[in-house]
Amino acid sequence: QAQLVESGGGLVQAGDSLRLSCSDSESRRTFIGFTKAWFRQAPGKEREFVAVIAGGGGSTDYADSVKGRFTISRDNAKNTVYLQMNSLKPEDTAVYYCAKRYSNDYVTRVSGYAIWGQGTQVTVSS
């Protein structure tokens, strides 16, 4: 059974909004304590960091390309992490992945995360 399951992707127009969800099947204690992040991968490009929410206190950080447009949050009662994406641009088109790090600190490199979801496609048309 997949531990992280993403949903919420789709085809939208530039300027629209989407909210991605990442459901974690592990216990609530580990959900709150461990860091979660969103990455994305466009065709022909490497997977890149988008946003992170640290375990415990929940501090956040974003890639410069999405600051002011994307917001990461979590609902501890639902074991779910969200990525609210506003003012979407065609260059945001990618497969978006949720990832978990078994620590309460955070890093922005792909190799820092042990558990990955299957990804959800986001396509933004101009």
Disulfide bonds with the S-S distance in Angstrom:
Cys22-Cys98 2.07
